[in-house]
Amino acid sequence: MQELMIDLQGGEKAPLYERIYRHIREEIVSGRLERGEKLPSTRLLARNISVSRSTVELAYGQLLAEGYIQAEPCRGFYVCDVRELYRSDRTESRSASGTAEREESPCIVDFSPYLVDTEHFPYNVWRKLSKRVLQDDREELLLAGDGQGEVSLRREIMRYLHRARGVNCRESEIILGAGNEYLEILLAQLLGPGRTLLMENPGYPQAFYTFSGMGYTVAPVPAGTLGSDREAMRTARADLAYVMPSHQFPLGNIMPLGQRAELLKWAMEEEGRYLIEDDHDSEYRYRGKPIPSLQGIDRGGRVIYLGTFSKSIAPSLRISYLVLPPELMERYRQVCGFYTTTVPRVQQEILYEFLAGGHFERHLNRMRGLYRSRHDFLLGELKGRRWVRRVSGEHAGLHLLVEADTALTEQELCARARARGVRISGLGAYDLTGNRENGRPTLLIGYGSLREDEICQGLRILDEIIEQRP
């Protein structure tokens, strides 16, 4: 570290060395200066904050004496680990005051439904492609490029979507963006203000908050009912519906063909009605044939298709894609045609090579086998457990729903699990109305990032929590 900002202005009467000492101590205790981080030399810090070197030496001497920093000969001063000391102090303070707050343990098993496996990412392939893309000093890669995303990449995405998902489109109807949330914000701008959006409940919170934040009225409807009752949809006076027909999150339901047809009929009844199809987790299906997209059976240009590479490659890639009907594509060119793409051009080029070279499909097939194995293992481990009342949402995606037979509430169960180092969420966390009716606790158990031994460890902790008396 070369610089450390310390404000010595103001009328405080404490000696300068004490003010420097207190500031650095607070930075260490709060964690803003991390264990092992090197402090500026006494000479450098004295020069930067305009005090004498002896003043800084006094402050460092006090920090050394109290164990906040340590000196290494010929190297300098380094921050010590004081976490245990202050954790003990906080725990004792809470005990003395009679507060029953439970401190959360470090996470040892994460059952999050959003996590994916990173151990089997094709690092070698990605590294070679990155090197190939950058080896020729291609100056055009440093420029902004096409606002919709590079044509070559959009063409490969178009081919993949047609083969794997039955999506019918041209590359000119695809827009790339840095994540689904960005594309949803863009979509809200395209569709215009004052819209009412139907969304299944429980549902996908990120989409709910994104559209709500854009000023839309989001009307939650019971999951599984969209398309089954057109009269109820008319009564809601909505002009948009957000759907996940191939794998609804979080329930994992698949929308029957009849309901899809009814949804399309509803969308065609009035000008300006659209269905937003989020093809969440569609790549991972472990039983039966893949479910074609809703967009693939749309003949009226009323389905807006949204997809991402976050689950199929990596969340940090931040490349999602929007397929617009021709009518909306024309509006995009008029309203947003001047926008610059939010996806770096180098990343686009690497992903293009990954798709065009067949690496993506090979990786996807490998991950399907890996996730299917974890899915089957988790199902096997859940069988025979006394507290497991019902399992649903299986055979697709990266999580299962488990209804638990326990006297604990869902929130109590999740809180006790977190206190034991198991991160897990209940179905109530995905209730878009915030007032889910009390029922048996239902847990979302994600397995995407977990090895078999970690799954077993997390389930054993849940066994102990549920089977002990509340």
Steps between C-alpha positions, in 0.01 A plus 500: 500500500635837399230733634276522805255790524476638855299814570685710757292812443259633761522625854568175686757562775647147515866472396556430130664162565193389698263604223710307247506198733122506554428532129719204402366291788141562387590408142648170623213415736237572233681283247567781253870432558526124456721249674844489338461835323814712498485851646685796346848558637528760776684734265243466220197541729657801674555667163147419370316640803749784568618409849843421641633147465537471878122559536426204273760289681322567832166390349651185348676426831167504685340274238795262530476492879128414489540232233313665215804496270829317487841608370700279267871586470594666170142463374275734697183498709212252444146474635443224757193275522282641779170343392485240776571760769217726386259214431547387861451854627175539306369163616576578865338842467179350361493236775547762769212708366270199474459531120412169337639590157657197330826564314506341158776245444725501195330324211620141458220369276310727260173359368431814294299423183697766312847347530668295227801269489825690439744214552426351156510825303707441181785724610751364249268550204399850614865591557600384150211685338581817695861479386395442139263797503767736638814370329469699178468846662161553338434866558132472409444302822575817695215686331137493612370289211139427410246635751295178485809284541734363235321348202715187502410422861131578450498264202646216711248567776221493240618160374527358851155627602339352189665160547463471877190706582301522176526881496428656160680827439765683299827620645376855437224442761743411781634755750784414738525654846694471824250287694125447501434802719654738247294348217182522708568869564558548127178313428301720737631804316399348165151401611434834662371611841175422678495129423344229718695174511366163614756285682467157657523478878720366654733626234832650402571794737766665283256547211224614737718773652647605166164560333353654816798734515428608143156619608300201379203366695593138565195285576591163658272207407515147643767292327353263245194714423635719219318395186255272679249779567493763228205675660700560819786636288261740327366616837857587610516744203859404435678542170810296581568161657837376623520122470747215546315225312782247466611504866320738733713644779490409782237223472649325197163458326468449123214684330274261303459559127132594543586781742768627265247518218256689724772747598576567135128553429480750788803686365342522154170644628631858523766701327810554711465190717816293540624193683852520648641146494789454743652166399647443845705180550366356175837337419476255789236230465569148628191308394300502178549719195597868517201734518487734194478872561174692497655735244535208259122455471420873487368599157383848589822665618382530861779316688813676624766239575759548776799273565843501661830314517521548879395144588641325193849657509558733799311777682796738470489484119202742516377432148124472453294528183162639404307384192250764392202458266542699172262776612695564822830469315397793283415702810837408653680648198300821534522541877823326605695453179768739622576293813846347536515135596562427868697183424876542445598418144787272604259290708265480205778379273611230745142381543459492120804274471365285786167452319629470144765246596248262658648553848174630645295193410772266628517695825122502531476125449766445763322723750166331434656168596662651809183674620287193426732295721472753786123522449463123526734482799304768686171324427644177635624672816161658564319167481442344839559817699218528748459875467468496119129514431503568127752576224405699189660690213727209415639379164605848382691810605746525789281470810225295664215606728470304822197531727616440857300333777599711802352721769746775402386778273673544167682811622611329823629201308700713255638719782614200704662351191690824434618504860647154438671605176238375253367767265152408385181683403132420537224535246371805689805697385359486145147612587452820302216624722698458823210329676529131426245298694638297785550140399759231527853639455626443146874522435678570173799267491739597223771254401674672209819592686517210749696177506332187635681522835384863539141400425523232770652740750226760443222241532649362824489849651137539388427159659637621832310831487165349405508192720591684819217647705435868424 
